[in-house]
């Protein structure tokens, strides 16, 4: 399944120097990877940071240790290079 969106305006692109993707990544899965790949394709000139977040108020499940989720995210993104 391909992700598609309206292309960003030139003024938006000129003001942006990095992309950030926040999520619990508990665990990081193929849906997260698809978003990362789509962002890398659409914004090839911009660096992308994948950042695990804390416990969101709308979720009641217990998160894996933050250091472990960060390690999982790093491994998943490194595999894309």
C-alpha positions in Angstrom: 0.0 0.0 0.0 1.5 3.3 -1.1 1.1 6.4 1.1 0.2 9.6 -0.7 -0.4 13.1 0.3 -0.7 16.6 -1.1 2.8 17.9 -2.0 4.1 20.5 0.5 4.4 24.0 -0.6 7.7 25.6 -1.6 7.5 28.0 1.4 7.0 25.0 3.8 10.0 23.2 2.4 12.2 26.3 2.6 11.4 26.6 6.3 12.1 23.0 7.2 15.6 21.6 7.8 14.7 18.3 9.5 11.8 15.9 9.9 10.8 14.3 13.2 8.7 11.1 13.6 7.4 10.6 17.1 5.7 7.5 18.4 5.7 4.9 21.2 7.2 2.3 18.8 6.0 -0.4 21.2 7.2 -2.3 19.2 8.4 -0.7 15.9 6.5 -2.5 13.2 6.0 -2.5 9.4 3.5 0.4 9.5 6.1 2.6 11.2 8.7 1.5 8.6 6.4 2.4 5.8 6.0 5.9 7.2 9.7 6.3 7.5 10.3 5.0 3.9 7.6 7.3 2.5 9.1 10.3 4.3 12.6 9.4 3.0 11.2 9.2 -0.5 9.1 12.4 -0.4 11.8 14.5 1.5 15.0 12.9 0.3 17.0 16.1 1.0 16.0 16.3 4.7 17.3 14.3 7.6 14.7 12.3 9.5 14.8 11.7 13.3 12.8 8.8 14.7 12.0 9.5 18.4 10.3 7.1 20.8 7.9 8.9 23.2 6.6 8.3 26.6 3.3 6.8 27.7 0.4 8.5 25.9 -2.7 9.2 28.0 -5.0 7.3 25.7 -3.2 4.0 26.0 -3.4 1.7 29.1 -0.9 -0.9 28.0 2.6 -1.0 29.6 5.4 0.2 27.4 8.7 -1.6 27.0 11.6 0.1 28.7 12.5 3.4 26.9 16.1 2.3 26.2 14.9 -0.9 24.6 12.4 0.9 22.4 15.1 3.4 21.3 17.4 0.4 20.5 14.6 -1.2 18.4 14.0 2.0 16.5 17.7 2.5 15.8 17.9 -1.1 14.5 14.8 -0.8 12.3 15.9 2.5 10.8 19.5 1.3 10.3 18.2 -1.6 8.3 16.8 0.8 5.8 20.2 2.3 4.8 
